[in-house]
Amino acid sequence: MALLAVLAVAIPEPLARVNAIKNVSSGFAVFGPVHWAAVAPLAVGLLIGGAAGPLIVRRLPSDALRVLIGLAALGLAASLAWDAYT
C-alpha cells in the first residue's frame, strides 16, 4: 500500500495504471527467501484482492481512493513504528 501511495503521488496516471506499475516493480521480491507457512494465507488474499481490487478501483472516485490508500499507508507506518519502538 505504501508503494502504491508513493507512486500515485509521483506518477500522474490513473490509479489502475499506477497499480500495474507497482505490481511490475515489485517483481524483484520473487528472488527472496520464502516463509512457507505464510504462503497459503497470502495466496488466498492475493486471489481475493486480485478479483475484487480492479472492480473496486474502477467504480470508486480516484481522488477519494488515493486519500484512502494514503491514510492506510500512514496507519501501517504508525503501526510498524509502534511495534519497532515499544
DSSP file (Angstrom, degrees, kcal/mol; ACC not computed):
  #  RESIDUE AA STRUCTURE BP1 BP2  ACC     N-H-->O    O-->H-N    N-H-->O    O-->H-N    TCO  KAPPA ALPHA  PHI   PSI    X-CA   Y-CA   Z-CA
    1    1 A M     >        0   0    0      0, 0.0     4,-2.4     0, 0.0    72,-0.2   0.000 360.0 360.0 360.0 -40.9    0.0    0.0    0.0
    2    2 A A  H  >  +     0   0    0      1,-0.2     4,-2.4     2,-0.2     5,-0.2   0.911 360.0  49.5 -63.8 -41.6    2.8    2.4    0.9
    3    3 A L  H  > S+     0   0    0      1,-0.2     4,-2.7     2,-0.2    -1,-0.2   0.907 110.6  50.8 -63.0 -41.0    4.4    1.9   -2.5
    4    4 A L  H  > S+     0   0    0      2,-0.2     4,-2.5     1,-0.2    -2,-0.2   0.907 109.9  50.1 -62.6 -42.0    1.1    2.5   -4.3
    5    5 A A  H  X S+     0   0    0     -4,-2.4     4,-1.4     2,-0.2    -2,-0.2   0.918 112.8  46.1 -63.8 -43.4    0.6    5.7   -2.3
    6    6 A V  H  X S+     0   0    0     -4,-2.4     4,-2.1     1,-0.2    -2,-0.2   0.928 114.7  46.7 -65.9 -45.0    4.1    7.0   -3.2
    7    7 A L  H  X S+     0   0    0     -4,-2.7     4,-2.8     1,-0.2    -2,-0.2   0.879 107.9  56.8 -64.7 -37.1    3.7    6.1   -6.9
    8    8 A A  H  < S+     0   0    0     -4,-2.5    -1,-0.2    -5,-0.2    -2,-0.2   0.847 111.7  42.8 -63.9 -33.2    0.2    7.6   -7.1
    9    9 A V  H  < S+     0   0    0     -4,-1.4    -1,-0.2    -3,-0.2    -2,-0.2   0.864 119.5  43.3 -76.8 -37.3    1.7   10.9   -5.9
   10   10 A A  H  < S+     0   0    0     -4,-2.1    -2,-0.2    -5,-0.2    -3,-0.2   0.775 109.9  56.1 -82.5 -27.7    4.7   10.7   -8.1
   11   11 A I  S  < S-     0   0    0     -4,-2.8     2,-2.1    -5,-0.2    -1,-0.1  -0.924  70.9-146.4-114.3 119.3    3.1    9.5  -11.4
   12   12 A P        +     0   0    0      0, 0.0    -4,-0.1     0, 0.0    -3,-0.1  -0.388  61.5 112.7 -82.0  64.5    0.3   11.5  -12.9
   13   13 A E  S    S-     0   0    0     -2,-2.1    -2,-0.1    -5,-0.2     5,-0.0  -0.833  78.0 -78.2-125.6 163.7   -1.5    8.4  -14.3
   14   14 A P    >>  -     0   0    0      0, 0.0     4,-2.1     0, 0.0     3,-0.5  -0.293  46.8-112.7 -59.6 151.7   -4.9    6.8  -13.5
   15   15 A L  H 3> S+     0   0    0      1,-0.2     4,-2.5     2,-0.2     5,-0.2   0.835 115.1  57.7 -60.1 -35.9   -4.8    4.7  -10.3
   16   16 A A  H 3> S+     0   0    0      1,-0.2     4,-1.6     2,-0.2    -1,-0.2   0.902 109.4  45.5 -62.4 -39.6   -5.3    1.4  -12.2
   17   17 A R  H <> S+     0   0    0     -3,-0.5     4,-2.2     2,-0.2    -2,-0.2   0.892 111.1  52.3 -70.7 -39.4   -2.2    2.1  -14.3
   18   18 A V  H  X S+     0   0    0     -4,-2.1     4,-2.3     1,-0.2    -2,-0.2   0.892 108.2  52.1 -62.6 -39.1   -0.2    3.1  -11.2
   19   19 A N  H  X S+     0   0    0     -4,-2.5     4,-2.3     2,-0.2    -1,-0.2   0.890 107.9  51.2 -64.1 -38.9   -1.2   -0.1   -9.5
   20   20 A A  H  X S+     0   0    0     -4,-1.6     4,-2.1     2,-0.2    -2,-0.2   0.906 109.1  50.5 -64.4 -40.7    0.0   -2.1  -12.6
   21   21 A I  H  X S+     0   0    0     -4,-2.2     4,-2.6     1,-0.2    -2,-0.2   0.903 109.5  51.6 -62.3 -40.9    3.4   -0.2  -12.4
   22   22 A K  H  X S+     0   0    0     -4,-2.3     4,-1.4     1,-0.2    -2,-0.2   0.915 108.5  51.0 -60.9 -43.5    3.6   -1.1   -8.7
   23   23 A N  H  < S+     0   0    0     -4,-2.3    -2,-0.2     1,-0.2    -1,-0.2   0.906 112.7  45.1 -63.3 -41.6    3.0   -4.8   -9.5
   24   24 A V  H >< S+     0   0    0     -4,-2.1     3,-1.5     1,-0.2    -1,-0.2   0.917 112.5  50.7 -68.2 -43.0    5.7   -4.9  -12.1
   25   25 A S  H >< S+     0   0    0     -4,-2.6     3,-0.6     1,-0.3    -1,-0.2   0.715 104.4  59.4 -70.0 -18.7    8.2   -3.0  -10.0
   26   26 A S  G >< S+     0   0    0     -4,-1.4     3,-1.8     1,-0.2    -1,-0.3   0.440  75.7  98.9 -85.9   0.2    7.6   -5.4   -7.1
   27   27 A G  G X   +     0   0    0     -3,-1.5     3,-1.8     1,-0.3    -1,-0.2   0.728  63.4  75.5 -61.4 -23.5    8.7   -8.4   -9.2
   28   28 A F  G X  S+     0   0    0     -3,-0.6     3,-1.5     1,-0.3    -1,-0.3   0.724  77.5  76.7 -62.7 -19.0   12.1   -8.4   -7.7
   29   29 A A  G X  S+     0   0    0     -3,-1.8     3,-1.5     1,-0.3    -1,-0.3   0.649  73.8  81.0 -66.6 -14.0   10.7  -10.0   -4.5
   30   30 A V  G <  S+     0   0    0     -3,-1.8    -1,-0.3     1,-0.3    -2,-0.1   0.789  87.6  55.8 -60.9 -27.7   10.5  -13.3   -6.3
   31   31 A F  G <  S+     0   0    0     -3,-1.5    -1,-0.3    -4,-0.2    -2,-0.2   0.377  89.1  96.9 -92.1   5.4   14.2  -13.9   -5.6
   32   32 A G  S <  S-     0   0    0     -3,-1.5     2,-0.0     1,-0.2    -3,-0.0  -0.317  86.9 -77.5 -86.9 173.0   14.0  -13.5   -1.8
   33   33 A P        -     0   0    0      0, 0.0     2,-0.5     0, 0.0    -1,-0.2  -0.366  46.9-131.0 -68.4 152.5   13.7  -16.3    0.9
   34   34 A V        -     0   0    0     -3,-0.1     2,-0.9    -2,-0.0     3,-0.1  -0.914   9.8-155.5-113.1 128.7   10.3  -17.8    1.4
   35   35 A H    >   -     0   0    0     -2,-0.5     3,-1.9     1,-0.1     4,-0.4  -0.855  17.5-163.7 -97.0  96.3    8.5  -18.4    4.7
   36   36 A W  G >> S+     0   0    0     -2,-0.9     3,-1.0     1,-0.3     4,-0.6   0.710  79.3  66.0 -63.6 -25.4    6.3  -21.3    3.6
   37   37 A A  G 34 S+     0   0    0      1,-0.2    -1,-0.3     2,-0.1     3,-0.1   0.772 103.3  48.8 -67.0 -23.2    3.8  -21.1    6.5
   38   38 A A  G <> S+     0   0    0     -3,-1.9     4,-1.8     1,-0.2    -1,-0.2   0.533  89.7  84.9 -91.0  -6.7    2.7  -17.7    5.2
   39   39 A V  H <> S+     0   0    0     -3,-1.0     4,-2.5    -4,-0.4     5,-0.2   0.921  86.1  50.4 -66.0 -46.0    2.2  -18.8    1.6
   40   40 A A  H  X S+     0   0    0     -4,-0.6     4,-2.2     2,-0.2    -1,-0.2   0.941 113.2  43.2 -63.2 -50.0   -1.4  -20.1    1.9
   41   41 A P  H  > S+     0   0    0      0, 0.0     4,-2.2     0, 0.0    -1,-0.2   0.894 115.6  50.1 -63.9 -35.9   -2.9  -17.1    3.6
   42   42 A L  H  X S+     0   0    0     -4,-1.8     4,-2.5     2,-0.2    -2,-0.2   0.885 109.0  52.3 -66.8 -37.1   -1.1  -14.8    1.3
   43   43 A A  H  X S+     0   0    0     -4,-2.5     4,-2.4     2,-0.2    -1,-0.2   0.901 108.9  49.7 -64.9 -40.7   -2.3  -16.7   -1.7
   44   44 A V  H  X S+     0   0    0     -4,-2.2     4,-2.5     2,-0.2     5,-0.2   0.934 112.8  47.0 -62.2 -45.7   -5.9  -16.5   -0.6
   45   45 A G  H  X S+     0   0    0     -4,-2.2     4,-2.9     1,-0.2     5,-0.3   0.878 110.9  52.9 -62.8 -38.4   -5.5  -12.8   -0.1
   46   46 A L  H  X S+     0   0    0     -4,-2.5     4,-2.6     2,-0.2    -2,-0.2   0.920 111.0  45.9 -62.1 -45.2   -3.9  -12.5   -3.5
   47   47 A L  H  X S+     0   0    0     -4,-2.4     4,-1.4     2,-0.2    -2,-0.2   0.914 116.8  43.5 -67.1 -43.0   -6.8  -14.3   -5.2
   48   48 A I  H  X S+     0   0    0     -4,-2.5     4,-2.9     2,-0.2     5,-0.3   0.945 118.4  44.4 -67.3 -47.3   -9.5  -12.3   -3.4
   49   49 A G  H  X S+     0   0    0     -4,-2.9     4,-2.5    -5,-0.2    -2,-0.2   0.872 111.0  54.5 -65.0 -37.1   -7.7   -9.0   -3.9
   50   50 A G  H  < S+     0   0    0     -4,-2.6    -1,-0.2    -5,-0.3    -2,-0.2   0.820 115.7  38.8 -66.3 -30.9   -6.9   -9.8   -7.5
   51   51 A A  H  X S+     0   0    0     -4,-1.4     4,-0.5    -5,-0.2    -2,-0.2   0.891 126.3  33.2 -84.2 -43.1  -10.5  -10.4   -8.2
   52   52 A A  H  X S+     0   0    0     -4,-2.9     4,-2.2    -5,-0.2     5,-0.2   0.820 105.4  70.6 -85.2 -32.3  -12.1   -7.6   -6.1
   53   53 A G  H  X S+     0   0    0     -4,-2.5     4,-2.8    -5,-0.3     5,-0.2   0.919  98.9  44.9 -55.2 -54.4   -9.5   -4.9   -6.4
   54   54 A P  H  > S+     0   0    0      0, 0.0     4,-2.0     0, 0.0    -1,-0.2   0.869 112.5  53.3 -61.1 -35.2  -10.0   -4.0  -10.1
   55   55 A L  H  X S+     0   0    0     -4,-0.5     4,-0.8     2,-0.2    -2,-0.2   0.908 113.2  43.3 -64.5 -40.6  -13.7   -3.9   -9.6
   56   56 A I  H >X S+     0   0    0     -4,-2.2     4,-2.1     1,-0.2     3,-0.7   0.924 112.5  52.1 -70.2 -44.8  -13.4   -1.5   -6.7
   57   57 A V  H 3< S+     0   0    0     -4,-2.8    -2,-0.2     1,-0.3    -1,-0.2   0.863 108.4  51.2 -62.3 -37.1  -10.8    0.7   -8.3
   58   58 A R  H 3< S+     0   0    0     -4,-2.0    -1,-0.3    -5,-0.2    -2,-0.2   0.746 115.5  41.5 -72.6 -22.3  -12.9    1.2  -11.5
   59   59 A R  H << S+     0   0    0     -4,-0.8    -2,-0.2    -3,-0.7    -1,-0.2   0.761  99.7  76.0 -98.8 -27.9  -16.0    2.2   -9.5
   60   60 A L  S  < S-     0   0    0     -4,-2.1     2,-0.1    -5,-0.1     3,-0.0  -0.562  92.5 -98.0 -86.4 149.3  -14.6    4.5   -6.8
   61   61 A P     >  -     0   0    0      0, 0.0     4,-2.2     0, 0.0     5,-0.2  -0.448  31.0-133.5 -62.8 134.6  -13.6    8.1   -7.5
   62   62 A S  H  > S+     0   0    0      1,-0.2     4,-2.5     2,-0.2     5,-0.2   0.851 101.6  54.4 -64.8 -35.5   -9.8    8.1   -7.9
   63   63 A D  H  > S+     0   0    0      2,-0.2     4,-2.0     1,-0.2    -1,-0.2   0.931 111.3  44.8 -64.2 -44.0   -9.2   11.1   -5.6
   64   64 A A  H  > S+     0   0    0      1,-0.2     4,-2.4     2,-0.2    -1,-0.2   0.886 113.2  51.5 -65.6 -38.4  -11.0    9.5   -2.7
   65   65 A L  H  X S+     0   0    0     -4,-2.2     4,-2.5     2,-0.2    -2,-0.2   0.888 107.8  52.1 -66.6 -38.7   -9.3    6.2   -3.3
   66   66 A R  H  X S+     0   0    0     -4,-2.5     4,-2.4     2,-0.2    -1,-0.2   0.911 110.9  47.7 -63.1 -42.0   -5.9    8.0   -3.3
   67   67 A V  H  X S+     0   0    0     -4,-2.0     4,-2.6     2,-0.2    -2,-0.2   0.925 112.0  49.8 -64.2 -44.1   -6.7    9.6    0.0
   68   68 A L  H  X S+     0   0    0     -4,-2.4     4,-2.2     1,-0.2    -2,-0.2   0.904 112.0  47.5 -61.3 -42.9   -7.9    6.2    1.5
   69   69 A I  H  X S+     0   0    0     -4,-2.5     4,-2.3     2,-0.2    -1,-0.2   0.905 111.9  50.6 -65.9 -41.2   -4.7    4.5    0.3
   70   70 A G  H  X S+     0   0    0     -4,-2.4     4,-2.3     2,-0.2    -2,-0.2   0.911 111.2  47.9 -62.5 -42.8   -2.5    7.2    1.7
   71   71 A L  H  X S+     0   0    0     -4,-2.6     4,-2.4     2,-0.2    -1,-0.2   0.889 111.0  51.2 -65.7 -38.8   -4.3    7.1    5.1
   72   72 A A  H  X S+     0   0    0     -4,-2.2     4,-2.3     2,-0.2    -2,-0.2   0.901 110.0  50.2 -64.1 -39.7   -4.0    3.3    5.1
   73   73 A A  H  X S+     0   0    0     -4,-2.3     4,-2.6     2,-0.2    -2,-0.2   0.903 110.4  49.3 -65.5 -40.9   -0.2    3.6    4.4
   74   74 A L  H  X S+     0   0    0     -4,-2.3     4,-2.6     2,-0.2    -2,-0.2   0.902 110.5  51.1 -64.0 -40.0    0.2    6.1    7.2
   75   75 A G  H  X S+     0   0    0     -4,-2.4     4,-2.3     2,-0.2    -2,-0.2   0.905 110.7  48.5 -62.3 -41.6   -1.7    3.8    9.6
   76   76 A L  H  X S+     0   0    0     -4,-2.3     4,-2.7     2,-0.2     5,-0.2   0.925 111.2  49.9 -63.8 -44.6    0.6    0.9    8.6
   77   77 A A  H  X S+     0   0    0     -4,-2.6     4,-2.4     1,-0.2    -2,-0.2   0.909 111.4  48.9 -61.1 -42.0    3.7    3.1    9.1
   78   78 A A  H  X S+     0   0    0     -4,-2.6     4,-2.5     2,-0.2    -1,-0.2   0.910 111.9  49.1 -64.2 -41.6    2.4    4.1   12.6
   79   79 A S  H  X S+     0   0    0     -4,-2.3     4,-2.3     2,-0.2    -2,-0.2   0.921 112.6  46.8 -63.6 -44.3    1.7    0.5   13.5
   80   80 A L  H  X S+     0   0    0     -4,-2.7     4,-2.1     2,-0.2    -1,-0.2   0.884 112.7  50.0 -66.4 -37.6    5.1   -0.6   12.4
   81   81 A A  H  X S+     0   0    0     -4,-2.4     4,-2.4    -5,-0.2    -2,-0.2   0.909 109.8  51.2 -64.9 -41.9    6.8    2.3   14.2
   82   82 A W  H  X S+     0   0    0     -4,-2.5     4,-0.9     1,-0.2    -2,-0.2   0.930 112.4  46.0 -60.7 -45.6    4.8    1.4   17.4
   83   83 A D  H  < S+     0   0    0     -4,-2.3    -1,-0.2     1,-0.2    -2,-0.2   0.865 115.7  46.6 -65.1 -36.0    5.9   -2.2   17.1
   84   84 A A  H  < S+     0   0    0     -4,-2.1    -2,-0.2     1,-0.2    -1,-0.2   0.841 119.8  35.9 -76.5 -33.2    9.6   -1.3   16.5
   85   85 A Y  H  <        0   0    0     -4,-2.4    -1,-0.2     1,-0.2    -2,-0.2   0.339 360.0 360.0-109.4   7.1    9.9    1.4   19.2
   86   86 A T     <        0   0    0     -4,-0.9    -1,-0.2    -3,-0.2    -2,-0.1   0.387 360.0 360.0-119.7 360.0    7.9    0.0   22.1
